[in-house]
């Protein structure tokens, strides 16, 4: 991946596990901060520490991010993502959301249920996604959203898992429509699906 990348007004970065999604978002944030002393960057983390392994993973990501992009502030928001984007988006502030997949998981498969988990997710999903899409389009500063592409494999067993894969596929399509650039990551390399390449 090139060291310098061009920032879009809004970019959706998606790919598989360890494909380089977060690294690309961090490179964009690093370059944004280097452009001007007036620039700020806010990282909105959606992960929740479900277990010890997840707690360790979150701590490792925090350490790595602090080393790679020391000027970026981290805000934890597992559920109210649209509000967080609205609250932090400013013309001089880059907002990075990592990641949409965990955000959707928090709503549809919560640890402490905010509502019963259903195999049909269309209504609860729509109630959360619609405000997010509005916030993306209304963001006054640059915005980067990171998410997983998990629909390339075999059809999963289990109705709840299939429903989640379907919901994530719909979310990815909606966010891709709302963003000015969409980048697919594979083996650390970006492929521009929409908008001008970097």
ROTOR-921987 format. One line per 2 residues: for each residue x, z, y of N, C-alpha, C. Coordinates in nm, 2 decimals, always signed. Example, Ala and Ser with C-alpha at 12.3 -4.5 7.8 and 13.67 -1.06 7.14 Angstrom:
% residues 2
+1.32/+0.78/-0.57/+1.23/+0.78/-0.45/+1.32/+0.78/-0.33; +1.28/+0.71/-0.22/+1.37/+0.71/-0.11/+1.29/+0.79/+0.00
***
This chain:
% residues 198
+0.09/+0.00/-0.12/+0.00/+0.00/+0.00/+0.09/+0.00/+0.12; +0.05/-0.08/+0.22/+0.13/-0.08/+0.35/+0.13/+0.05/+0.42
+0.23/+0.08/+0.49/+0.24/+0.21/+0.56/+0.14/+0.22/+0.68; +0.13/+0.11/+0.75/+0.04/+0.11/+0.86/-0.09/+0.03/+0.83
-0.20/+0.09/+0.86/-0.33/+0.03/+0.83/-0.42/+0.03/+0.96; -0.50/-0.07/+0.97/-0.59/-0.08/+1.09/-0.72/+0.00/+1.07
-0.76/+0.07/+1.17/-0.88/+0.15/+1.16/-1.00/+0.07/+1.19; -1.10/+0.08/+1.11/-1.23/+0.02/+1.14/-1.32/+0.13/+1.21
-1.43/+0.08/+1.27/-1.53/+0.18/+1.33/-1.58/+0.28/+1.22; -1.61/+0.22/+1.10/-1.65/+0.30/+0.99/-1.60/+0.23/+0.86
-1.54/+0.31/+0.77/-1.49/+0.25/+0.65/-1.54/+0.33/+0.53; -1.59/+0.27/+0.43/-1.62/+0.33/+0.30/-1.52/+0.29/+0.20
-1.45/+0.39/+0.15/-1.34/+0.37/+0.05/-1.39/+0.42/-0.08; -1.40/+0.33/-0.18/-1.44/+0.37/-0.31/-1.35/+0.32/-0.42
-1.36/+0.38/-0.53/-1.27/+0.34/-0.65/-1.29/+0.45/-0.76; -1.21/+0.43/-0.86/-1.21/+0.52/-0.97/-1.13/+0.65/-0.94
-1.12/+0.73/-1.04/-1.04/+0.85/-1.03/-0.89/+0.82/-1.02; -0.82/+0.88/-0.92/-0.68/+0.86/-0.90/-0.65/+0.72/-0.87
-0.74/+0.65/-0.79/-0.72/+0.51/-0.76/-0.65/+0.50/-0.62; -0.63/+0.61/-0.55/-0.57/+0.60/-0.42/-0.67/+0.61/-0.30
-0.79/+0.65/-0.33/-0.89/+0.66/-0.22/-0.86/+0.76/-0.12; -0.83/+0.88/-0.16/-0.80/+0.99/-0.06/-0.67/+0.96/+0.01
-0.57/+0.90/-0.06/-0.44/+0.87/+0.00/-0.46/+0.77/+0.11; -0.55/+0.67/+0.09/-0.57/+0.57/+0.20/-0.64/+0.64/+0.32
-0.74/+0.72/+0.29/-0.80/+0.80/+0.40/-0.70/+0.88/+0.48; -0.61/+0.94/+0.41/-0.50/+1.02/+0.48/-0.41/+0.93/+0.56
-0.37/+0.82/+0.51/-0.29/+0.73/+0.58/-0.36/+0.68/+0.71; -0.49/+0.65/+0.70/-0.56/+0.61/+0.82/-0.56/+0.73/+0.92
-0.59/+0.85/+0.88/-0.59/+0.97/+0.97/-0.45/+0.99/+1.03; -0.35/+0.98/+0.95/-0.21/+1.00/+1.00/-0.18/+0.90/+1.11
-0.22/+0.77/+1.09/-0.19/+0.67/+1.19/-0.28/+0.69/+1.31; -0.40/+0.73/+1.30/-0.49/+0.76/+1.41/-0.43/+0.87/+1.50
-0.38/+0.98/+1.44/-0.32/+1.09/+1.51/-0.19/+1.04/+1.58; -0.12/+0.95/+1.52/+0.01/+0.91/+1.58/-0.01/+0.81/+1.70
-0.13/+0.76/+1.71/-0.15/+0.66/+1.82/-0.16/+0.73/+1.96; -0.21/+0.85/+1.96/-0.23/+0.92/+2.09/-0.23/+1.07/+2.07
-0.17/+1.14/+2.17/-0.18/+1.29/+2.16/-0.32/+1.34/+2.19; -0.41/+1.25/+2.24/-0.55/+1.29/+2.26/-0.63/+1.28/+2.14
-0.58/+1.21/+2.04/-0.66/+1.19/+1.91/-0.66/+1.31/+1.83; -0.78/+1.33/+1.77/-0.80/+1.44/+1.67/-0.85/+1.39/+1.54
-0.84/+1.46/+1.43/-0.89/+1.42/+1.30/-0.95/+1.54/+1.23; -1.07/+1.53/+1.18/-1.15/+1.63/+1.11/-1.18/+1.58/+0.97
-1.14/+1.66/+0.87/-1.16/+1.63/+0.73/-1.28/+1.72/+0.68; -1.39/+1.65/+0.64/-1.51/+1.72/+0.59/-1.50/+1.72/+0.44
-1.48/+1.84/+0.38/-1.47/+1.85/+0.24/-1.60/+1.89/+0.18; -1.64/+1.82/+0.07/-1.77/+1.85/+0.01/-1.76/+1.92/-0.12
-1.64/+1.94/-0.17/-1.62/+2.00/-0.30/-1.65/+2.15/-0.30; -1.70/+2.20/-0.41/-1.73/+2.34/-0.43/-1.65/+2.39/-0.55
-1.60/+2.51/-0.54/-1.51/+2.57/-0.65/-1.60/+2.62/-0.77; -1.64/+2.52/-0.85/-1.73/+2.56/-0.97/-1.66/+2.65/-1.07
-1.53/+2.63/-1.09/-1.46/+2.71/-1.19/-1.31/+2.72/-1.15; -1.23/+2.78/-1.23/-1.09/+2.81/-1.20/-1.01/+2.68/-1.18
-1.04/+2.58/-1.27/-0.97/+2.45/-1.25/-1.00/+2.38/-1.12; -1.13/+2.39/-1.08/-1.17/+2.33/-0.96/-1.11/+2.40/-0.84
-1.10/+2.53/-0.85/-1.04/+2.61/-0.74/-0.89/+2.57/-0.72; -0.82/+2.56/-0.83/-0.68/+2.52/-0.83/-0.67/+2.37/-0.77
-0.76/+2.29/-0.81/-0.75/+2.15/-0.77/-0.78/+2.14/-0.61; -0.88/+2.22/-0.56/-0.90/+2.22/-0.42/-0.78/+2.27/-0.35
-0.72/+2.38/-0.39/-0.61/+2.44/-0.33/-0.49/+2.34/-0.32; -0.47/+2.27/-0.43/-0.36/+2.17/-0.44/-0.39/+2.06/-0.34
-0.51/+2.01/-0.33/-0.55/+1.91/-0.23/-0.53/+1.95/-0.09; -0.56/+2.08/-0.06/-0.54/+2.14/+0.07/-0.40/+2.14/+0.11
-0.31/+2.18/+0.01/-0.17/+2.19/+0.04/-0.11/+2.05/+0.06; -0.15/+1.96/-0.02/-0.10/+1.82/-0.01/-0.14/+1.76/+0.12
-0.27/+1.78/+0.16/-0.32/+1.72/+0.28/-0.25/+1.78/+0.40; -0.23/+1.91/+0.40/-0.16/+1.98/+0.51/-0.02/+1.92/+0.53
+0.04/+1.89/+0.42/+0.18/+1.83/+0.43/+0.18/+1.69/+0.48; +0.08/+1.61/+0.43/+0.08/+1.46/+0.46/+0.02/+1.44/+0.60
-0.08/+1.52/+0.64/-0.15/+1.50/+0.77/-0.16/+1.64/+0.84; -0.05/+1.69/+0.89/-0.06/+1.83/+0.94/-0.15/+1.85/+1.06
-0.19/+1.75/+1.13/-0.27/+1.77/+1.25/-0.42/+1.76/+1.22; -0.46/+1.74/+1.09/-0.60/+1.73/+1.06/-0.66/+1.86/+1.03
-0.78/+1.89/+1.09/-0.86/+2.01/+1.07/-0.95/+1.99/+0.95; -0.97/+2.09/+0.87/-1.06/+2.08/+0.75/-1.18/+2.17/+0.77
-1.30/+2.11/+0.74/-1.43/+2.17/+0.75/-1.49/+2.16/+0.62; -1.54/+2.27/+0.56/-1.61/+2.26/+0.43/-1.76/+2.25/+0.45
-1.82/+2.14/+0.40/-1.97/+2.12/+0.41/-2.02/+2.06/+0.28; -2.06/+2.13/+0.18/-2.10/+2.07/+0.06/-2.24/+2.01/+0.06
-2.33/+2.04/+0.16/-2.46/+1.99/+0.16/-2.51/+1.92/+0.28; -2.49/+1.98/+0.40/-2.55/+1.92/+0.52/-2.45/+1.83/+0.59
-2.43/+1.72/+0.52/-2.32/+1.62/+0.56/-2.36/+1.55/+0.69; -2.49/+1.50/+0.70/-2.53/+1.43/+0.82/-2.51/+1.52/+0.94
-2.55/+1.64/+0.93/-2.53/+1.73/+1.05/-2.38/+1.75/+1.08; -2.30/+1.76/+0.98/-2.15/+1.78/+1.00/-2.09/+1.66/+1.07
-2.13/+1.54/+1.03/-2.08/+1.42/+1.09/-2.12/+1.42/+1.24; -2.25/+1.45/+1.27/-2.30/+1.45/+1.40/-2.23/+1.55/+1.49
-2.20/+1.67/+1.43/-2.14/+1.78/+1.50/-1.99/+1.74/+1.54; -1.92/+1.67/+1.45/-1.77/+1.65/+1.47/-1.74/+1.51/+1.53
-1.83/+1.42/+1.52/-1.79/+1.28/+1.56/-1.79/+1.27/+1.72; -1.67/+1.23/+1.76/-1.64/+1.21/+1.91/-1.56/+1.08/+1.92
-1.56/+1.02/+2.04/-1.48/+0.90/+2.05/-1.33/+0.92/+2.02; -1.28/+1.04/+2.05/-1.14/+1.07/+2.03/-1.11/+1.14/+1.89
-1.21/+1.15/+1.81/-1.20/+1.22/+1.68/-1.23/+1.13/+1.56; -1.14/+1.12/+1.47/-1.16/+1.05/+1.34/-1.22/+1.16/+1.25
-1.33/+1.12/+1.18/-1.39/+1.21/+1.08/-1.37/+1.14/+0.95; -1.32/+1.22/+0.85/-1.30/+1.18/+0.71/-1.39/+1.26/+0.63
-1.47/+1.20/+0.54/-1.56/+1.27/+0.45/-1.51/+1.24/+0.31; -1.47/+1.35/+0.24/-1.42/+1.33/+0.10/-1.48/+1.44/+0.01
-1.58/+1.41/-0.08/-1.62/+1.28/-0.11/-1.77/+1.28/-0.13; -1.83/+1.16/-0.12/-1.97/+1.14/-0.13/-2.02/+1.17/-0.27
-1.94/+1.14/-0.37/-1.98/+1.17/-0.51/-2.01/+1.32/-0.53; -1.92/+1.40/-0.48/-1.94/+1.54/-0.50/-2.06/+1.59/-0.41
-2.07/+1.53/-0.30/-2.19/+1.57/-0.21/-2.32/+1.54/-0.28; -2.33/+1.42/-0.35/-2.45/+1.39/-0.42/-2.47/+1.48/-0.54
-2.36/+1.52/-0.61/-2.36/+1.61/-0.72/-2.42/+1.75/-0.67; -2.37/+1.79/-0.56/-2.42/+1.92/-0.50/-2.57/+1.92/-0.48
-2.63/+1.81/-0.45/-2.77/+1.80/-0.42/-2.85/+1.78/-0.55; -2.80/+1.70/-0.64/-2.88/+1.66/-0.76/-2.85/+1.75/-0.88
-2.73/+1.81/-0.89/-2.70/+1.90/-1.00/-2.63/+2.02/-0.95; -2.71/+2.10/-0.87/-2.65/+2.22/-0.81/-2.62/+2.33/-0.91
-2.52/+2.41/-0.88/-2.49/+2.53/-0.96/-2.60/+2.63/-0.95; -2.63/+2.67/-0.83/-2.75/+2.76/-0.81/-2.85/+2.67/-0.75
-2.95/+2.62/-0.83/-3.04/+2.51/-0.79/-3.11/+2.54/-0.66; -3.11/+2.45/-0.57/-3.19/+2.45/-0.45/-3.33/+2.40/-0.48
-3.34/+2.32/-0.59/-3.47/+2.27/-0.64/-3.44/+2.24/-0.79; -3.54/+2.23/-0.87/-3.52/+2.19/-1.01/-3.45/+2.06/-1.03
-3.36/+2.05/-1.12/-3.29/+1.92/-1.15/-3.39/+1.83/-1.22; -3.40/+1.71/-1.18/-3.50/+1.62/-1.24/-3.42/+1.50/-1.29
-3.48/+1.43/-1.38/-3.41/+1.30/-1.43/-3.45/+1.19/-1.34; -3.55/+1.20/-1.26/-3.59/+1.10/-1.16/-3.55/+1.16/-1.02
-3.46/+1.09/-0.96/-3.40/+1.15/-0.84/-3.44/+1.08/-0.71; -3.52/+0.98/-0.72/-3.55/+0.89/-0.60/-3.59/+0.97/-0.48
-3.69/+1.06/-0.49/-3.74/+1.13/-0.37/-3.64/+1.23/-0.31; -3.58/+1.32/-0.39/-3.49/+1.41/-0.33/-3.36/+1.34/-0.28
-3.33/+1.23/-0.35/-3.21/+1.15/-0.31/-3.24/+1.09/-0.17; -3.36/+1.03/-0.15/-3.39/+0.96/-0.03/-3.39/+1.06/+0.09
-3.44/+1.18/+0.06/-3.45/+1.29/+0.17/-3.31/+1.32/+0.22; -3.21/+1.31/+0.14/-3.08/+1.34/+0.18/-3.00/+1.22/+0.24
-3.02/+1.11/+0.17/-2.94/+0.99/+0.21/-2.98/+0.93/+0.34; -3.11/+0.93/+0.37/-3.16/+0.86/+0.49/-3.09/+0.93/+0.62
-3.09/+1.06/+0.63/-3.02/+1.12/+0.75/-2.87/+1.08/+0.75; -2.81/+1.08/+0.63/-2.67/+1.04/+0.63/-2.64/+0.90/+0.68
-2.72/+0.81/+0.64/-2.71/+0.67/+0.69/-2.73/+0.66/+0.84; -2.82/+0.74/+0.89/-2.84/+0.74/+1.04/-2.72/+0.80/+1.11
-2.66/+0.90/+1.05/-2.54/+0.97/+1.11/-2.42/+0.87/+1.11; -2.41/+0.79/+1.00/-2.30/+0.70/+0.99/-2.31/+0.59/+1.10
-2.43/+0.54/+1.12/-2.45/+0.43/+1.22/-2.44/+0.48/+1.36; -2.47/+0.61/+1.38/-2.47/+0.67/+1.51/-2.34/+0.74/+1.55
-2.24/+0.74/+1.46/-2.12/+0.81/+1.49/-2.05/+0.75/+1.61; -2.01/+0.84/+1.70/-1.95/+0.79/+1.83/-1.80/+0.77/+1.82
-1.74/+0.81/+1.71/-1.60/+0.79/+1.68/-1.58/+0.73/+1.55; -1.45/+0.70/+1.51/-1.42/+0.64/+1.38/-1.46/+0.73/+1.27
-1.50/+0.67/+1.16/-1.55/+0.75/+1.04/-1.50/+0.69/+0.92; -1.45/+0.77/+0.82/-1.41/+0.72/+0.69/-1.48/+0.81/+0.59
-1.54/+0.74/+0.49/-1.61/+0.80/+0.38/-1.55/+0.76/+0.25; -1.52/+0.86/+0.16/-1.46/+0.83/+0.03/-1.56/+0.86/-0.07
-1.57/+0.78/-0.18/-1.66/+0.80/-0.29/-1.61/+0.73/-0.41; -1.67/+0.77/-0.52/-1.63/+0.71/-0.65/-1.71/+0.60/-0.70
-1.65/+0.50/-0.76/-1.72/+0.39/-0.83/-1.72/+0.43/-0.98; -1.84/+0.47/-1.03/-1.84/+0.51/-1.17/-1.93/+0.42/-1.26
-1.98/+0.31/-1.20/-2.07/+0.23/-1.27/-2.01/+0.11/-1.35; -1.88/+0.11/-1.37/-1.81/+0.00/-1.43/-1.80/+0.02/-1.58
-1.83/+0.14/-1.63/-1.81/+0.16/-1.77/-1.94/+0.14/-1.85; -1.94/+0.20/-1.97/-2.06/+0.19/-2.06/-2.17/+0.27/-2.00
-2.29/+0.24/-2.04/-2.41/+0.32/-2.00/-2.40/+0.46/-2.07; -2.40/+0.56/-1.98/-2.38/+0.70/-2.04/-2.50/+0.75/-2.12
-2.47/+0.84/-2.22/-2.58/+0.90/-2.29/-2.64/+1.01/-2.21; -2.76/+1.04/-2.23/-2.83/+1.15/-2.16/-2.90/+1.10/-2.04
-3.03/+1.14/-2.03/-3.11/+1.09/-1.91/-3.06/+1.14/-1.78; -3.02/+1.27/-1.77/-2.97/+1.32/-1.64/-2.85/+1.25/-1.59
-2.75/+1.22/-1.69/-2.63/+1.15/-1.65/-2.66/+1.01/-1.60; -2.75/+0.94/-1.68/-2.79/+0.80/-1.64/-2.85/+0.80/-1.50
-2.94/+0.90/-1.48/-3.01/+0.91/-1.35/-2.91/+0.93/-1.23; -2.80/+1.02/-1.26/-2.70/+1.04/-1.16/-2.62/+0.91/-1.13
-2.58/+0.84/-1.24/-2.51/+0.71/-1.22/-2.59/+0.62/-1.14; -2.72/+0.61/-1.16/-2.81/+0.52/-1.09/-2.81/+0.56/-0.94
-2.83/+0.70/-0.92/-2.84/+0.75/-0.78/-2.71/+0.72/-0.70; -2.60/+0.74/-0.77/-2.47/+0.72/-0.70/-2.45/+0.57/-0.67
-2.50/+0.48/-0.76/-2.49/+0.34/-0.74/-2.57/+0.30/-0.61; -2.69/+0.36/-0.60/-2.78/+0.33/-0.49/-2.71/+0.38/-0.36
-2.66/+0.51/-0.37/-2.59/+0.57/-0.25/-2.47/+0.48/-0.21; -2.39/+0.43/-0.30/-2.28/+0.35/-0.27/-2.32/+0.22/-0.20
-2.43/+0.16/-0.25/-2.48/+0.04/-0.19/-2.53/+0.06/-0.04; -2.60/+0.17/-0.02/-2.65/+0.20/+0.11/-2.54/+0.23/+0.21
-2.44/+0.31/+0.16/-2.33/+0.34/+0.25/-2.25/+0.22/+0.28; -2.23/+0.13/+0.19/-2.16/+0.01/+0.21/-2.23/-0.08/+0.31
-2.36/-0.08/+0.31/-2.43/-0.16/+0.41/-2.42/-0.10/+0.55; -2.41/+0.04/+0.56/-2.40/+0.11/+0.69/-2.26/+0.10/+0.75
-2.16/+0.08/+0.67/-2.02/+0.08/+0.72/-1.97/-0.06/+0.76; -1.88/-0.06/+0.86/-1.83/-0.19/+0.90/-1.72/-0.25/+0.81
-1.65/-0.16/+0.73/-1.56/-0.21/+0.63/-1.58/-0.13/+0.50; -1.56/-0.20/+0.39/-1.57/-0.14/+0.26/-1.44/-0.18/+0.19
-1.37/-0.08/+0.13/-1.25/-0.11/+0.06/-1.26/-0.05/-0.08; -1.23/-0.13/-0.18/-1.22/-0.09/-0.32/-1.07/-0.06/-0.35
-1.05/+0.06/-0.40/-0.91/+0.09/-0.44/-0.89/+0.08/-0.59; -0.78/+0.02/-0.63/-0.74/+0.02/-0.77/-0.59/+0.03/-0.78
-0.54/+0.12/-0.86/-0.39/+0.14/-0.88/-0.32/+0.16/-0.74; -0.39/+0.22/-0.65/-0.33/+0.25/-0.52/-0.33/+0.13/-0.42
-0.39/+0.02/-0.46/-0.40/-0.10/-0.38/-0.54/-0.13/-0.33; -0.55/-0.16/-0.20/-0.68/-0.18/-0.14/-0.73/-0.33/-0.15
-0.85/-0.34/-0.18/-0.92/-0.47/-0.19/-1.03/-0.47/-0.09; -1.03/-0.55/+0.02/-1.14/-0.54/+0.12/-1.26/-0.62/+0.07
-1.37/-0.55/+0.05/-1.50/-0.61/+0.01/-1.58/-0.65/+0.13; -1.56/-0.59/+0.24/-1.65/-0.62/+0.36/-1.56/-0.58/+0.48
-1.57/-0.67/+0.58/-1.50/-0.65/+0.71/-1.36/-0.70/+0.70; -1.28/-0.69/+0.80/-1.15/-0.74/+0.81/-1.05/-0.65/+0.73
-0.96/-0.71/+0.66/-0.86/-0.64/+0.58/-0.76/-0.56/+0.67; -0.69/-0.47/+0.60/-0.59/-0.39/+0.68/-0.45/-0.44/+0.65
***
